[in-house]
Amino acid sequence: MDICSAEHAEQCFPKRYWEIGEKEFSFAQFEWNAESRTMLFAGGGFRYGETASRPADPSEFAGNPTRLYSTEELADIFEQRGMEIVDTFSDYT
């Protein structure tokens, strides 16, 4: 199961991320709303060889608010369903 971590968001957001691909340069900005425990995301990409347009203002963050959970919260949810977390790991860079 792949779940974004509330602990990571609390420690590392706001965060900007860039990725250089074979056909496109992609960017993302992540924000954290501690009160609602939601991750806010804005991003886009620039295709090589095409005229770039101005990206959306990342302060708008109009879409995709995602509720994130701590390991403790997930353990409680799983326990209610007769399940348990055996191990966790992350592959953040």
C-alpha positions, -999 to +999 in steps of 0.1 A: +000+000+000+014+034-010+003+062+012+016+097+015+028+104+050+014+132+073+047+130+092+067+137+060+044+166+051+047+182+086+085+180+084+092+188+047+064+210+033+062+235+018+084+218-009+091+223-045+101+195-068+115+194-103+121+164-126+140+164-158+125+138-182+133+127-217+104+148-232+095+172-205+106+193-175+080+188-147+076+208-116+054+206-085+048+225-054+034+209-022+018+228+007+006+215+040-026+226+058-020+214+094-055+223+106-073+201+080-043+178+077-044+181+039-017+182+013-022+208-014-005+203-048+001+225-078+023+216-108+027+212-145+053+207-172+072+222-201+076+200-231+110+204-249+108+221-283+075+238-275+068+274-265+064+276-227+034+293-212+033+308-177+023+281-152-006+286-128+001+306-097+010+280-071-007+301-044-040+293-060-039+255-053-073+250-067-073+213-070-065+180-054-065+185-016-055+152-002-060+141+035-028+126+048-026+103+078+001+096+104+013+060+110-006+061+143-039+072+126-035+044+100-028+018+128-061+028+145-080+026+112-065-008+104-071-021+139-109-013+136-108-037+106-089-065+123-056-056+105-022-045+117+007-026+102+037-049+101+063-026+087+067+008+071+093+023+048+098+054+026+116+061-006+117+099-004+148+116-017 
